[in-house]
Amino acid sequence: MAQLISDRRDVDFVLHEQVGTVEYEKFAEFDKRTIDLIVTEARNLAIKEILPTQKLGDEEGCTLENGAVKVPESFHRAYKIFKEGEWLAMTDDPDWGGQGMPKTVALAASEYMIGANPSFMLYAGMTHGAARLVESFGTKEQKELYLENMFSGKWGGTMLLTESDAGSDVGALITTATKNDDGTYSIKGTKIFISSGDNDLVENIIHPVLARIDGAPVGTKGISLFLVPKYRVNDDGSLGDFNNVECIGLEEKMGIHGNATATLALGQKGESIGTLLGEENKGMSAMFVMMNEARAFVGLQGFSVASASYMYALDYAKSRIQGRHMLAGKDRGYENVRIIEHPDVRRQLLTMKAYIDGMRSLLYYNAKCLDIADGTEDENEKAEYSGLAEVLTPIIKGYITDRALEVCSHGVQVYGGYGYTKDFPVEQLMRDSRIFLIYEGTNGIQAIDLMGRKLNMMGGKVFENYLSKIKETIANAAKIEGVEVLAEKVDRVMVKFEKLVEEIKERSKAGNVLNVFSFAHPFLEVTGDLSVAWMLLWRASVAAPKLLKKAGSLEKETIAEKAPKNKDVAFYAGQVQTAQFFINKIIPATMGKMDAVFEGDTSVEDMAEVSFGSK
Ligand SMILES: Cc1cc2nc3c(=O)[nH]c(=O)nc-3n(C[C@H](O)[C@H](O)[C@H](O)COP(=O)(O)OP(=O)(O)OC[C@H]3O[C@@H](n4cnc5c(N)ncnc54)[C@H](O)[C@@H]3O)c2cc1C
């Protein structure tokens, strides 16, 4: 079977022709040649070492025996190679063992590796998130004790928030922290659904745990963050006794079987000793700082898996022979054709491509915003670009993962009955992709974040800035031969969208909260659609002049004749045609979705509970 994850030509297009990378002194060594080498290396690692573990990990799953968790056997070799290649801390500070790469470049490497096996990469992803918490909020001692071992992948990391009665409402958690005379804390409680919660890939696991110090206020204001290692760490860095973070169960799940989703009991058979990370009662604000990164990671997970599904479906559609061509009529003389020749299969493939292309660009744009915010010395620019990333975060987590599942479903459909079987990878990709809509704040919570917080951040200025970036792309596209009409159409969406934003703000001011939030998810959807239209229009604006130059004309006939013989003509024409498809065939539905919000229908809040039905 072909080994496919991401389209390298498209990755290169986004990195070098469309979104681009940043050029700060600190990233000086990452020139085009180096970037290309990194992406090639990551792609090789993903295809040769990680991808073979995908199906094996799904079949074998994780096991818990006598308190010890075992990951799928095949993960060990892949993890060793991944660790030795120093891939875990691509973007991090070289002083702590990181590679100091721009986020855009690391993203290119990551999309291959995550697309190859999201369950496997979740071990590294959780470790990275936990290490970033230590780096951001740790004392000198905590950093020295933990960071290098975490960034190298020798030790793992997790994130312990969820409890049985504290899921979306983290503030309801009841895990306690009691201060000891030596300044440490004894942590007691049970955390559930912990990704990579226990495993035998690493020598130790550092758990950032949210807990409530005795006597702390109720709700999120009384939550603190602690570092609780699986094995205590002596002052010289050597491992001490088991710290009583006990795995008492593993979830049996729909997907990501290779990742151990653990129930962890702390301080129940003996003391679990932790140290405070950051300040007392400021645990939630620390988590918020890391949230954008964690949510962008989940968006990337969704995208990468969907991208793999698209690549498989495309490959299959080009080889599977079934049925006669539409134009064959009743003439039995026609030979059967490859399914890519059927309009409905092409429609699905183009839908998949449009979302994949748009989402890839959006993810890289977000990474670039973060690189700018990180690299610039100009405070205004820093605020502008971190603000943009704030707005993009719920779109990336919420909208991208919603669409990723849809893309994966198309992937199954393109394969027909075979897609529903375990004989082909699209079945697993669809199951694996389902979790991305749930963890790290469900997509319902993302929609609330976009409408409730991001729309009004700094008096609405941050959101206005996001819209102004879209307007810049539209204005530029309006001047480019071959995309002017598309620019005009996206402009019409924009005008309507801005009115919608005003309408929502008016309704919020009028205090009709239940009605406003009943439209939160549709609003996330239209904002996401607009963002994809923006990215595709931008792509088409870059591609059209190059297409004109390479093909000599933008006439359909010329392009149809030259595309099969010239890869660049084919690629750039594909960019313009994909934008055209999305803007002409998908965006009209977005306009309709906006009408539904304008309508302000009250059925969601009016419907009595009993009217939903009874037993
Ligand atoms: C495989 C897996 C891995 C996970 N990994 C981790 C991990 O590493 N660390 C960790 O701490 N947690 C982890 N989680 C937990 C995950 O983050 C939670 O499951 C998720 O936040 C939802 O919480 P819940 O399951 O309690 O659902 P609930 O909060 O009960 O939500 C149920 C439904 O109600 C909706 N809902 C709830 N409250 C609201 C509201 N205020 N407004 C609108 N809608 C609402 C939700 O959107 C959802 O649709 C993981 C979960 C799974 C399944």
The ligand as a Gaussian input file, in Angstrom:
#p B3LYP/6-31G(d) Opt

LIG

0 1
 C       -9.253000      10.121000      24.911000
 C       -9.318000      11.274000      25.869000
 C       -8.153000      11.900000      26.254000
 C       -8.205000      12.944000      27.187000
 N       -7.025000      13.511000      27.632000
 C       -7.071000      14.354000      28.702000
 C       -5.874000      14.759000      29.366000
 O       -4.765000      14.421000      28.954000
 N       -5.967000      15.538000      30.461000
 C       -7.169000      15.932000      30.962000
 O       -7.180000      16.622000      31.964000
 N       -8.321000      15.593000      30.338000
 C       -8.304000      14.797000      29.247000
 N       -9.468000      14.400000      28.642000
 C      -10.736000      14.891000      29.157000
 C      -11.419000      15.851000      28.210000
 O      -10.726000      17.067000      28.152000
 C      -12.876000      15.986000      28.675000
 O      -13.498000      14.750000      28.391000
 C      -13.596000      17.111000      28.014000
 O      -13.059000      18.339000      28.445000
 C      -15.100000      17.101000      28.303000
 O      -15.378000      16.876000      29.637000
 P      -16.434000      15.729000      30.034000
 O      -16.004000      14.489000      29.358000
 O      -16.595000      15.705000      31.491000
 O      -17.784000      16.172000      29.349000
 P      -18.819000      17.242000      29.928000
 O      -18.076000      18.425000      30.437000
 O      -19.756000      16.560000      30.825000
 O      -19.560000      17.676000      28.605000
 C      -20.610000      16.884000      28.007000
 C      -21.212000      17.707000      26.860000
 O      -21.786000      18.914000      27.391000
 C      -21.190000      20.050000      26.776000
 N      -21.006000      21.095000      27.774000
 C      -20.540000      20.962000      29.033000
 N      -20.493000      22.153000      29.640000
 C      -20.932000      23.062000      28.747000
 C      -21.119000      24.478000      28.771000
 N      -20.809000      25.215000      29.834000
 N      -21.608000      25.059000      27.662000
 C      -21.895000      24.345000      26.576000
 N      -21.734000      23.021000      26.486000
 C      -21.256000      22.392000      27.559000
 C      -19.864000      19.593000      26.194000
 O      -19.494000      20.370000      25.079000
 C      -20.175000      18.142000      25.830000
 O      -20.756000      18.099000      24.551000
 C       -9.454000      13.386000      27.681000
 C      -10.614000      12.775000      27.231000
 C      -10.565000      11.719000      26.364000
 C      -11.846000      11.044000      25.971000

